[in-house]
């Protein structure tokens, strides 16, 4: 049970960092528009506080992700890290009044369903950290695995 709480808390924190980073970039972009290849544009980007929140979010994201990867299976962890697509979509609808179309909601549902499928598939798979028993080792050697 402690492991699941760690995963849930870790992925919730990762989602929060990812969502904050993407929303901060959106707010920075709105402030710095139109994009230009000159120092005035760079000054507009770095003159807005949201860019610093995005950078802090990236640092938090990195350390959270490294902590999760130390303990979580990589397949489901990588898939779950893409839940930010769903959270950013929902946050953008709320903050920026972006449309939640049926196709976007269907896509979000498919993403979540895929992550659930990977989690259940991982639950039934043997852990890479577990050593095979003597019988499994002998069976694997006999079958060429």
N, C-alpha and C positions, 0 to 999 in steps of 0.2 A: 504493500500500500504506500509505503514511503517513497518508492521509486516512481509511482504514478503521480504523486503530488509534486515530486521534483520535476518530472517531465511537463506536467500541466503548468506549473509556475514558470518554468524556464521558457516554454513555448509562448505563454501569455506575455512574458517580458519581451521575448524576441518579436512577437507580433506588434507590441506597443512601440518598440524602437523602430521597426520597419515602417509602420504606419506614420509615425511622427516624422521620420526622415522624408518620406514621399510627400506628405502634406507640407512640410517645410520647404521642400524644393518648389512645390507649386506656388506657395506664397512668395518665395524669393523671385521666381520667374515672373510673377505678375508685377512685382515691384521693379524689376530690372528690364522689362520689355520696352522696346524691341531689342532683340539680340544684335549686337554689332561687334565687329572685330577691332575694338579699340579700348584704350585704357578707361575711358569714361564709362563704358559698359561694365568693365571689371570693377570699377569703383562703385557702381550702382549695385552690383551683386554683393560685394563684400561690405557695402554700407547698410545692408539690411540685416537685422538681427536673426531672421529665420535661417539664414545660411549657417550661422554658428550653431543653432539648434540642430540642424541637419548633420553637421560635422560631429557634434557630441553624440547624436543618435547613432551615427556610424560606429563610433568607438564603443558605445554600449552594446550595439548589435554584435560587433566582433567578439567581445569578451563573453557575451551570453552564448553566442553560437559555439565558441571554443569549449565552454563548460558543458554544453549539451552534447557536443560530439564526443567528449571524453566518456560519456556514459550511455548515450542513446545509440540504437542501431542506425546506421547511416541511411538506409533506404527510406524508412518512414520519417526520419528526422529531416532529410532533404525535402521530401514531399510536404511535410507539415510546415517547413519554412516558407512554402509558397502560399500559405493561407493569407499572407499579406495582400495578395491580389484581391481577396474578398474584403478584408478589413479596409483597405484603401478605397475600394469601390463604395462601400457603405459610408465611410467617413466623408468621401467626396460628395456623395448625394446629400448628406446632412449639412456639411459646411459650405459647399460650393453650388448646391442645388443642381448637381449633375443628374441626368435622367437614369432611373433604374428601370431599364427596359426588360421585357420578358426574356430576351436572349441573354442579357447580362446576368440576370438572376439564374437562368438555366446553367450558364457557364460556371457561376459560383457554386451551384449545387453539384455539378459534375466534379469540380475541383475537390470539394469536401468529401464527396462519395469516393473519389480515388484515394484520398488520404486515409479514409476509414478502411477501405479494402487493403491498402498496404499495411496498416496497423494490425488488422486481423491476420493477414498472411504472415507477418513477422512474429505474431504471438504463437503460431503453431510451429515455426521453424526452430531448429536447435540453435542455441547461442554459440557464437564463434569462440567464446571464452571457455565453454565447457569442453573438457577433454572427453573423447569418445571412450566408452567402456571397453573392456578387453574383448567382449563378444562383438561389439560394433567394429572395433579395429580389425579383428580377425575376419569378419564378414566383408569389410571394405577391401582388405588385402586379397581375399579369395575372388571377389568380383572385379578387381582391378580398379577400384575407386581410390 
